[in-house]
Amino acid sequence: MPELPEVEVVRAGLEAHVTGRTISKVEVLHARAIRRHVQGAEDFTGRLAGVRIDAARRRGKYLWLELSDEQAMLAHLGMSGQMLVQEEGTPDEKHLRVRLRFDDDGPELRFVDQRTFGGLALADLVEVDGATLPSTIAHIARDPMDPAFSLDAAVRALRSRRTEVKRALLDQTLVSGVGNIYADEALWRSKLHWARPTDKLTAPKTRVLLEAATEVMNEALAQGGTSFDALYVNVNGQSGYFDRSLDAYGQEGLPCRRCGTAIRRDPFMNRSSFSCPRCQPRPRG
């Protein structure tokens, strides 16, 4: 699943290529791609025609286009969703789901999704704590790259939960943007095991963890994000290459770059968690 760096790369591409342009026509080629828009395809296409895209926005892992009629088109990328900018006449992608054309006859915007876990939906914009958000994600916390993000508030929020630290780090209502990849990387950098109880973490150690998460996501963003296959790409179809810099995630059996111990993989929430048994000892009990 794309996390903050990957989504930010896509957002920046959309900002450069589609903001200020007016949508002339929308084609829904697969109904599942707009299943979150409960009013259906006709309502979706009708409400977008003639609307200008004013900005491309993101909070955490959530991406949306802010529209001139005070609504938003929220894009859920899921496991394989892509927002591609293509010249009109470019052959359709095999898994093209939605096409947006513009009144300037310039490049069109395509939503491509092989596995159809992602999708597009319209939502009203609402004011939440000084920010304008789609109503459907109003509960999502600020992410570490948000200028109004409060590290102290995030530290308090994580320590207030009685759970494992990785579960808290993945809770998008506490701090957004961090997913499985960057959680493992931040925990490795801060020498914390994923099962460490949050209520046993000191405030300074929690601060170190959140600073590590911010650091690793900034590094990934500088490298275009993490791509393990061709399903994550930016709006020009290019992959990121931060996977070459990962220290923990996906490194099972490889030597820890810090101490040489083989990285371990544990089952975690129907996924996997990767850690160094020596650098990140499992808490007792």
C-alpha contacts under 8 A as a table, 3 or more apart, distances in Angstrom:
res1	aa1	res2	aa2	distance
1	M	77	L	7.83
1	M	78	G	5.94
1	M	79	M	4.79
1	M	80	S	7.75
1	M	179	G	7.76
2	P	5	P	7.79
2	P	6	E	5.49
2	P	7	V	6.23
2	P	61	K	6.99
2	P	77	L	7.25
2	P	78	G	7.31
2	P	79	M	7.09
2	P	179	G	7.95
2	P	232	Y	7.40
3	E	6	E	5.59
3	E	7	V	6.13
3	E	60	G	7.48
3	E	61	K	5.21
3	E	177	G	5.77
3	E	178	V	6.17
3	E	179	G	5.67
3	E	182	Y	7.94
4	L	7	V	5.21
4	L	8	E	5.94
4	L	60	G	5.36
4	L	61	K	4.84
4	L	177	G	4.54
4	L	178	V	6.56
4	L	217	M	7.17
5	P	8	E	5.09
5	P	9	V	6.26
5	P	217	M	5.88
5	P	218	N	7.19
5	P	220	A	6.13
5	P	221	L	4.68
5	P	224	G	7.32
5	P	225	G	5.29
6	E	9	V	5.23
6	E	10	V	6.56
6	E	221	L	6.99
6	E	224	G	6.82
6	E	225	G	4.74
6	E	226	T	6.84
6	E	232	Y	7.78
6	E	234	N	7.93
6	E	240	G	7.98
7	V	10	V	5.14
7	V	11	R	6.09
7	V	58	R	7.59
7	V	61	K	6.02
7	V	62	Y	7.33
7	V	63	L	6.81
8	E	11	R	4.85
8	E	12	A	6.07
8	E	58	R	6.98
8	E	221	L	7.51
9	V	12	A	5.31
9	V	13	G	6.40
9	V	221	L	6.97
9	V	224	G	6.31
9	V	225	G	7.25
9	V	234	N	6.26
10	V	13	G	5.12
10	V	14	L	6.27
10	V	83	M	7.20
10	V	233	V	7.90
10	V	234	N	5.11
10	V	235	V	5.95
11	R	14	L	5.11
11	R	15	E	6.09
11	R	56	A	5.83
11	R	57	R	6.57
11	R	58	R	6.87
11	R	63	L	6.85
12	A	15	E	5.00
12	A	16	A	6.33
12	A	56	A	7.46
13	G	16	A	5.22
13	G	17	H	6.25
13	G	234	N	6.99
13	G	235	V	5.71
13	G	236	N	7.95
14	L	17	H	5.15
14	L	18	V	5.51
14	L	19	T	7.03
14	L	56	A	6.17
14	L	235	V	7.00
15	E	18	V	6.03
15	E	19	T	5.42
15	E	55	A	6.28
15	E	56	A	5.13
16	A	19	T	6.68
17	H	85	V	7.35
18	V	21	R	5.69
18	V	53	I	6.84
18	V	109	L	7.81
19	T	52	R	7.87
19	T	53	I	5.10
19	T	54	D	5.33
19	T	55	A	5.36
19	T	56	A	6.93
20	G	52	R	6.30
20	G	53	I	5.48
20	G	54	D	5.42
20	G	55	A	7.53
21	R	52	R	5.57
21	R	53	I	5.74
21	R	54	D	7.80
21	R	102	F	6.62
21	R	103	D	7.54
21	R	104	D	7.47
22	T	50	G	6.04
22	T	51	V	5.48
22	T	52	R	4.00
22	T	53	I	6.23
22	T	102	F	5.56
22	T	103	D	5.89
22	T	104	D	7.72
23	I	26	V	7.56
23	I	48	L	6.66
23	I	49	A	5.53
23	I	50	G	5.35
23	I	51	V	5.55
23	I	52	R	6.11
23	I	53	I	7.58
23	I	100	L	6.65
23	I	101	R	5.85
23	I	102	F	4.37
23	I	103	D	6.15
24	S	49	A	5.17
24	S	50	G	5.43
24	S	51	V	7.78
24	S	100	L	7.65
24	S	101	R	5.63
24	S	102	F	4.76
24	S	103	D	5.05
25	K	45	T	7.26
25	K	48	L	7.63
25	K	49	A	5.41
25	K	50	G	7.80
25	K	100	L	6.00
25	K	101	R	5.19
25	K	102	F	6.83
26	V	45	T	5.24
26	V	48	L	7.14
26	V	49	A	6.84
26	V	98	V	7.25
26	V	99	R	5.68
26	V	100	L	4.62
26	V	101	R	6.30
27	E	45	T	6.91
27	E	98	V	5.63
27	E	99	R	5.11
27	E	100	L	6.60
28	V	31	A	6.67
28	V	33	A	7.77
28	V	34	I	7.90
28	V	41	A	6.59
28	V	45	T	7.58
28	V	97	R	6.24
28	V	98	V	4.63
28	V	99	R	6.68
29	L	96	L	7.16
29	L	97	R	4.88
29	L	98	V	5.61
29	L	99	R	7.83
30	H	33	A	5.75
30	H	34	I	7.85
30	H	97	R	5.08
30	H	98	V	7.17
31	A	34	I	5.77
31	A	35	R	6.45
31	A	41	A	7.05
32	R	35	R	4.93
32	R	116	T	6.78
32	R	119	G	7.31
33	A	36	R	7.96
33	A	97	R	6.13
33	A	98	V	7.26
33	A	116	T	6.42
33	A	118	G	6.64
33	A	119	G	4.33
33	A	120	L	6.20
34	I	37	H	5.34
34	I	38	V	7.92
34	I	40	G	7.25
34	I	41	A	7.04
34	I	119	G	5.38
34	I	120	L	5.11
34	I	121	A	5.90
35	R	38	V	6.26
35	R	40	G	7.37
35	R	119	G	7.09
35	R	120	L	7.87
35	R	121	A	7.76
36	R	119	G	7.06
36	R	120	L	6.93
36	R	121	A	5.62
37	H	40	G	5.95
37	H	41	A	7.90
37	H	44	F	7.17
37	H	120	L	7.23
37	H	121	A	4.64
37	H	122	L	6.32
39	Q	42	E	7.88
39	Q	43	D	5.91
39	Q	44	F	7.26
40	G	43	D	5.67
40	G	44	F	6.24
41	A	44	F	4.96
41	A	45	T	6.09
42	E	45	T	5.40
42	E	46	G	5.92
43	D	46	G	5.11
43	D	47	R	5.99
44	F	47	R	5.52
44	F	48	L	6.47
44	F	121	A	7.63
44	F	122	L	7.19
45	T	48	L	5.35
45	T	49	A	6.34
46	G	49	A	5.55
47	R	51	V	7.73
48	L	51	V	5.48
51	V	67	L	6.58
51	V	68	S	6.06
51	V	69	D	6.86
52	R	67	L	5.75
52	R	68	S	5.20
52	R	69	D	7.96
53	I	56	A	7.90
53	I	65	L	6.48
53	I	66	E	6.02
53	I	67	L	4.65
53	I	68	S	6.22
54	D	65	L	7.40
54	D	66	E	5.53
54	D	67	L	5.37
54	D	68	S	6.01
55	A	65	L	5.82
55	A	66	E	5.08
55	A	67	L	7.22
56	A	63	L	7.54
56	A	64	W	6.00
56	A	65	L	4.57
56	A	66	E	6.11
57	R	63	L	5.89
57	R	64	W	5.33
57	R	65	L	6.06
57	R	66	E	6.90
58	R	61	K	7.09
58	R	62	Y	5.50
58	R	63	L	4.48
58	R	64	W	6.28
59	R	62	Y	5.27
59	R	63	L	6.72
59	R	140	I	7.69
59	R	141	A	7.99
59	R	142	R	6.55
59	R	143	D	6.51
59	R	146	D	7.82
59	R	176	S	7.24
59	R	177	G	7.33
60	G	140	I	7.91
60	G	141	A	7.82
60	G	142	R	6.84
60	G	143	D	5.18
60	G	172	Q	7.79
60	G	176	S	4.51
60	G	177	G	3.58
60	G	178	V	7.36
61	K	176	S	6.96
61	K	177	G	4.86
61	K	178	V	7.73
62	Y	74	L	7.68
62	Y	75	A	7.29
62	Y	76	H	6.96
63	L	74	L	6.02
63	L	75	A	5.53
63	L	76	H	7.11
64	W	72	A	6.19
64	W	73	M	5.37
64	W	74	L	4.19
64	W	75	A	5.60
64	W	134	P	7.95
65	L	72	A	5.51
65	L	73	M	5.14
65	L	74	L	6.53
66	E	70	E	7.33
66	E	71	Q	6.44
66	E	72	A	4.70
66	E	73	M	6.75
67	L	70	E	5.86
67	L	71	Q	5.49
67	L	72	A	5.55
67	L	73	M	7.44
68	S	71	Q	7.25
70	E	124	D	6.64
70	E	125	L	5.97
71	Q	122	L	6.83
71	Q	123	A	5.69
71	Q	124	D	4.49
71	Q	125	L	5.25
71	Q	134	P	7.44
72	A	122	L	5.58
72	A	123	A	5.30
72	A	124	D	6.18
72	A	125	L	6.35
72	A	134	P	6.10
73	M	120	L	6.61
73	M	121	A	5.61
73	M	122	L	4.58
73	M	123	A	6.51
74	L	120	L	5.67
74	L	121	A	5.33
74	L	122	L	6.09
74	L	123	A	7.09
74	L	134	P	7.40
75	A	118	G	7.56
75	A	119	G	6.00
75	A	120	L	4.70
75	A	121	A	6.80
76	H	81	G	7.36
76	H	118	G	4.83
76	H	119	G	5.10
76	H	120	L	6.20
77	L	80	S	6.40
77	L	81	G	4.12
77	L	82	Q	6.50
77	L	113	D	7.90
77	L	117	F	7.63
77	L	118	G	4.66
77	L	119	G	6.56
78	G	81	G	5.71
78	G	116	T	7.79
78	G	117	F	5.13
78	G	118	G	4.12
78	G	119	G	7.59
79	M	115	R	7.13
79	M	117	F	6.40
79	M	118	G	6.96
79	M	231	L	7.66
80	S	112	V	8.00
80	S	113	D	5.36
80	S	114	Q	5.90
80	S	115	R	6.08
80	S	116	T	7.44
80	S	117	F	7.36
80	S	118	G	7.20
80	S	231	L	5.00
80	S	232	Y	6.40
81	G	111	F	6.94
81	G	112	V	5.74
81	G	113	D	4.30
81	G	114	Q	7.11
81	G	115	R	7.91
81	G	116	T	7.43
81	G	117	F	7.65
81	G	118	G	5.63
81	G	119	G	7.52
81	G	231	L	7.29
81	G	232	Y	7.47
82	Q	110	R	7.87
82	Q	111	F	5.68
82	Q	112	V	5.04
82	Q	113	D	6.14
82	Q	231	L	7.42
82	Q	232	Y	6.85
82	Q	233	V	6.69
82	Q	234	N	7.47
82	Q	235	V	7.39
83	M	109	L	6.84
83	M	110	R	5.72
83	M	111	F	4.85
83	M	112	V	6.52
83	M	234	N	7.35
83	M	235	V	5.58
84	L	109	L	5.77
84	L	110	R	5.11
84	L	111	F	6.45
84	L	112	V	7.39
84	L	234	N	7.24
84	L	235	V	4.27
84	L	236	N	6.16
84	L	237	G	6.77
85	V	107	P	6.17
85	V	108	E	5.75
85	V	109	L	4.75
85	V	110	R	6.33
85	V	235	V	5.50
85	V	236	N	6.30
86	Q	90	T	6.52
86	Q	107	P	5.26
86	Q	108	E	5.45
86	Q	109	L	6.43
86	Q	110	R	7.25
86	Q	236	N	7.84
87	E	90	T	5.73
87	E	106	G	6.91
87	E	107	P	4.25
87	E	108	E	6.14
88	E	105	D	7.81
88	E	106	G	7.13
88	E	107	P	5.65
88	E	108	E	6.09
92	D	96	L	6.50
93	E	96	L	5.17
93	E	112	V	7.19
95	H	112	V	5.42
95	H	113	D	5.62
95	H	114	Q	5.22
96	L	99	R	7.64
96	L	110	R	6.88
96	L	111	F	6.14
96	L	112	V	4.33
96	L	113	D	6.58
97	R	110	R	7.55
97	R	111	F	5.69
97	R	112	V	5.45
97	R	113	D	6.63
98	V	110	R	5.81
98	V	111	F	5.04
98	V	112	V	7.11
99	R	108	E	7.10
99	R	109	L	5.94
99	R	110	R	4.60
99	R	111	F	6.41
100	L	108	E	5.76
100	L	109	L	5.07
100	L	110	R	6.28
101	R	105	D	7.43
101	R	107	P	7.67
101	R	108	E	4.94
101	R	109	L	6.70
102	F	105	D	5.78
102	F	106	G	6.63
102	F	107	P	7.74
102	F	108	E	6.57
103	D	106	G	7.76
113	D	116	T	5.23
113	D	117	F	7.57
113	D	118	G	6.82
114	Q	231	L	7.99
115	R	118	G	7.83
116	T	119	G	7.15
123	A	134	P	5.54
123	A	135	S	6.12
123	A	136	T	6.74
124	D	134	P	5.63
124	D	135	S	5.69
125	L	132	T	6.22
125	L	133	L	5.36
125	L	134	P	4.49
125	L	135	S	5.73
126	V	132	T	5.48
126	V	133	L	5.44
126	V	134	P	6.12
126	V	135	S	5.68
126	V	138	A	7.59
127	E	130	G	6.29
127	E	131	A	5.53
127	E	132	T	4.62
127	E	133	L	6.41
128	V	131	A	5.20
128	V	132	T	6.25
128	V	133	L	6.96
128	V	138	A	6.67
133	L	137	I	6.82
133	L	138	A	5.98
134	P	137	I	5.75
134	P	138	A	6.39
135	S	138	A	5.17
136	T	139	H	7.84
137	I	140	I	5.55
139	H	173	T	6.26
140	I	172	Q	5.74
140	I	173	T	4.86
140	I	174	L	7.78
140	I	175	V	7.86
140	I	176	S	6.66
141	A	172	Q	6.08
141	A	173	T	4.80
141	A	174	L	5.67
141	A	175	V	5.20
141	A	176	S	5.47
142	R	146	D	6.26
142	R	148	A	7.63
142	R	149	F	5.76
142	R	175	V	6.02
142	R	176	S	5.85
143	D	146	D	5.48
143	D	149	F	6.31
143	D	175	V	5.61
143	D	176	S	4.61
143	D	177	G	5.70
144	P	149	F	5.75
144	P	150	S	7.98
144	P	151	L	7.66
144	P	175	V	7.52
144	P	176	S	7.62
144	P	177	G	7.78
144	P	214	T	5.94
145	M	149	F	7.06
145	M	214	T	7.35
146	D	149	F	5.13
150	S	153	A	5.25
150	S	154	A	6.29
151	L	154	A	5.07
151	L	155	V	6.13
151	L	207	R	7.28
151	L	210	L	7.67
152	D	155	V	5.10
152	D	156	R	6.33
152	D	207	R	7.81
153	A	156	R	5.15
153	A	157	A	6.13
154	A	157	A	4.96
154	A	158	L	6.19
154	A	174	L	6.53
154	A	175	V	6.34
155	V	158	L	5.39
155	V	159	R	6.22
155	V	203	A	6.47
155	V	206	T	5.90
155	V	207	R	6.10
155	V	210	L	7.74
156	R	159	R	5.24
156	R	160	S	6.04
156	R	203	A	7.65
157	A	160	S	5.25
157	A	161	R	7.00
157	A	174	L	5.90
158	L	161	R	5.76
158	L	165	V	7.76
158	L	168	A	5.97
158	L	169	L	7.30
158	L	174	L	6.58
158	L	198	T	6.62
158	L	206	T	7.75
159	R	162	R	7.63
159	R	198	T	5.21
159	R	199	D	5.26
159	R	200	K	7.88
159	R	201	L	6.74
159	R	202	T	7.98
159	R	203	A	7.56
159	R	206	T	7.61
160	S	198	T	7.49
160	S	199	D	6.55
161	R	168	A	7.09
161	R	198	T	6.33
161	R	199	D	6.60
162	R	197	P	6.77
162	R	198	T	5.96
162	R	199	D	5.67
163	T	167	R	6.74
163	T	168	A	6.71
163	T	197	P	5.58
163	T	198	T	5.78
163	T	199	D	7.52
164	E	167	R	5.42
164	E	168	A	6.49
164	E	194	W	6.61
164	E	195	A	4.74
164	E	196	R	5.38
164	E	197	P	4.59
164	E	198	T	5.76
165	V	168	A	5.11
165	V	169	L	6.15
165	V	194	W	5.78
165	V	195	A	6.07
165	V	196	R	5.52
165	V	197	P	5.76
165	V	198	T	5.03
166	K	169	L	4.90
166	K	170	L	6.22
166	K	183	A	6.60
166	K	184	D	7.97
166	K	187	L	7.98
166	K	194	W	4.95
166	K	195	A	6.73
166	K	196	R	7.98
167	R	170	L	5.22
167	R	171	D	6.34
168	A	171	D	5.10
168	A	174	L	7.29
168	A	198	T	7.54
169	L	172	Q	7.75
169	L	174	L	7.55
169	L	175	V	6.92
169	L	178	V	6.74
169	L	179	G	7.96
169	L	183	A	6.67
170	L	175	V	7.76
170	L	176	S	7.59
170	L	178	V	5.89
170	L	179	G	5.68
170	L	180	N	7.27
170	L	183	A	7.26
171	D	174	L	5.65
171	D	175	V	6.66
171	D	176	S	7.19
172	Q	175	V	5.24
172	Q	176	S	4.33
172	Q	177	G	7.06
172	Q	178	V	7.73
173	T	176	S	6.67
175	V	178	V	7.56
178	V	181	I	7.85
178	V	182	Y	5.89
178	V	183	A	6.05
178	V	213	A	7.44
179	G	182	Y	5.82
179	G	183	A	5.87
180	N	183	A	5.25
180	N	184	D	6.30
180	N	273	S	7.57
181	I	184	D	5.51
181	I	185	E	6.43
181	I	249	Y	5.74
182	Y	185	E	4.83
182	Y	186	A	5.91
182	Y	213	A	6.47
182	Y	216	V	6.93
182	Y	217	M	6.83
182	Y	249	Y	7.97
183	A	186	A	5.17
183	A	187	L	6.07
183	A	213	A	6.83
184	D	187	L	5.16
184	D	188	W	6.11
184	D	194	W	7.62
184	D	248	A	6.21
184	D	249	Y	5.83
184	D	273	S	6.61
184	D	274	F	6.18
184	D	275	S	6.99
185	E	188	W	5.13
185	E	189	R	6.24
185	E	213	A	7.39
185	E	216	V	7.10
185	E	246	L	7.02
185	E	247	D	6.42
185	E	248	A	5.75
185	E	249	Y	6.48
186	A	189	R	5.10
186	A	190	S	6.17
186	A	209	L	6.12
186	A	210	L	7.52
186	A	212	A	4.98
186	A	213	A	4.68
186	A	216	V	6.81
187	L	190	S	5.14
187	L	191	K	5.85
187	L	192	L	5.05
187	L	193	H	6.59
187	L	194	W	6.79
187	L	209	L	6.52
187	L	212	A	7.79
187	L	275	S	7.93
188	W	191	K	5.02
188	W	192	L	6.37
188	W	193	H	7.75
188	W	247	D	7.43
188	W	248	A	6.52
188	W	275	S	6.37
188	W	276	C	7.25
188	W	279	C	7.65
188	W	280	Q	6.93
189	R	192	L	7.93
189	R	209	L	7.78
189	R	212	A	6.34
190	S	205	K	7.90
190	S	208	V	6.36
190	S	209	L	5.50
190	S	212	A	6.62
191	K	279	C	5.68
191	K	280	Q	4.96
192	L	196	R	6.95
192	L	279	C	7.87
192	L	280	Q	5.10
192	L	281	P	7.47
193	H	196	R	5.55
193	H	275	S	6.99
193	H	280	Q	4.81
193	H	281	P	6.01
193	H	282	R	5.55
193	H	283	P	7.25
194	W	273	S	7.44
194	W	275	S	7.83
194	W	282	R	7.93
195	A	282	R	6.87
195	A	283	P	7.02
196	R	200	K	7.56
196	R	201	L	7.80
196	R	282	R	7.23
196	R	283	P	5.90
197	P	200	K	5.46
197	P	201	L	6.90
198	T	201	L	5.25
201	L	205	K	6.34
201	L	206	T	6.29
202	T	205	K	5.28
202	T	206	T	6.21
203	A	206	T	5.10
203	A	207	R	6.13
204	P	207	R	5.02
204	P	208	V	6.29
205	K	208	V	5.01
205	K	209	L	6.33
206	T	209	L	5.05
206	T	210	L	6.34
207	R	210	L	5.23
207	R	211	E	6.06
208	V	211	E	5.09
208	V	212	A	6.07
209	L	212	A	5.05
209	L	213	A	6.28
210	L	213	A	4.99
210	L	214	T	6.23
211	E	214	T	5.07
211	E	215	E	6.09
212	A	215	E	4.98
212	A	216	V	6.10
213	A	216	V	5.35
213	A	217	M	6.15
214	T	217	M	5.29
214	T	218	N	6.18
215	E	218	N	5.24
215	E	219	E	6.30
216	V	219	E	5.05
216	V	220	A	6.16
217	M	220	A	4.98
217	M	221	L	6.05
218	N	221	L	5.03
218	N	222	A	6.31
219	E	222	A	5.21
219	E	223	Q	6.67
219	E	242	F	7.93
220	A	223	Q	5.16
220	A	224	G	6.35
220	A	225	G	4.81
220	A	226	T	6.74
220	A	242	F	5.36
221	L	224	G	5.08
221	L	225	G	5.10
222	A	225	G	7.39
223	Q	226	T	7.93
223	Q	240	G	5.96
223	Q	241	Y	5.85
223	Q	242	F	5.59
224	G	239	S	7.04
224	G	240	G	4.12
224	G	241	Y	6.43
224	G	242	F	7.07
225	G	239	S	7.81
225	G	240	G	4.66
225	G	241	Y	6.38
225	G	242	F	5.60
225	G	243	D	8.00
226	T	232	Y	7.99
226	T	239	S	7.80
226	T	240	G	5.21
226	T	241	Y	5.58
226	T	242	F	4.70
226	T	243	D	5.10
227	S	230	A	7.11
227	S	231	L	7.73
227	S	232	Y	5.76
227	S	233	V	7.48
227	S	239	S	5.88
227	S	240	G	5.29
227	S	241	Y	6.09
227	S	242	F	7.24
227	S	243	D	6.35
228	F	232	Y	7.78
228	F	243	D	6.87
229	D	232	Y	6.79
230	A	233	V	6.75
230	A	239	S	6.94
232	Y	239	S	6.41
232	Y	240	G	7.95
233	V	236	N	7.44
233	V	237	G	5.02
233	V	238	Q	5.02
233	V	239	S	4.60
233	V	240	G	7.01
234	N	237	G	5.26
234	N	238	Q	5.40
234	N	239	S	6.55
235	V	238	Q	7.46
240	G	243	D	7.93
241	Y	244	R	6.16
242	F	245	S	5.31
242	F	246	L	6.84
243	D	246	L	5.43
246	L	249	Y	6.22
246	L	250	G	7.89
246	L	251	Q	7.73
247	D	251	Q	7.00
247	D	256	C	7.10
247	D	257	R	6.78
248	A	251	Q	5.38
248	A	252	E	7.71
248	A	256	C	7.62
248	A	263	I	6.76
248	A	274	F	5.51
248	A	275	S	5.77
248	A	276	C	7.44
249	Y	252	E	7.80
249	Y	273	S	7.25
249	Y	274	F	5.33
249	Y	275	S	7.69
250	G	274	F	6.80
251	Q	254	L	5.52
251	Q	263	I	6.10
251	Q	264	R	7.95
251	Q	274	F	7.20
252	E	262	A	7.03
252	E	263	I	4.84
252	E	264	R	5.30
252	E	265	R	5.71
252	E	274	F	6.85
253	G	262	A	4.84
253	G	263	I	5.13
253	G	264	R	6.44
254	L	261	T	7.90
254	L	262	A	5.14
254	L	263	I	5.67
255	P	259	C	7.65
255	P	260	G	4.51
255	P	261	T	5.12
255	P	262	A	4.39
255	P	263	I	6.11
256	C	259	C	5.54
256	C	260	G	4.49
256	C	261	T	5.20
256	C	262	A	5.86
256	C	263	I	5.90
256	C	276	C	6.43
257	R	260	G	5.92
258	R	279	C	7.98
259	C	278	R	7.64
259	C	279	C	7.32
261	T	276	C	6.65
261	T	277	P	7.22
261	T	278	R	6.66
262	A	276	C	6.77
262	A	277	P	7.78
263	I	274	F	6.63
263	I	275	S	5.62
263	I	276	C	4.80
263	I	277	P	6.99
264	R	274	F	5.57
264	R	275	S	5.44
264	R	276	C	6.01
264	R	277	P	6.67
265	R	272	S	6.32
265	R	273	S	5.60
265	R	274	F	4.58
265	R	275	S	6.71
266	D	272	S	5.58
266	D	273	S	5.18
266	D	274	F	6.44
267	P	270	N	6.70
267	P	271	R	5.97
267	P	272	S	4.64
267	P	273	S	6.25
268	F	271	R	5.03
268	F	272	S	4.87
268	F	273	S	5.75
269	M	272	S	7.40
275	S	280	Q	6.48
276	C	279	C	5.38
276	C	280	Q	5.38
276	C	281	P	7.51
277	P	280	Q	5.39
277	P	281	P	5.25
277	P	282	R	7.26
278	R	281	P	5.63
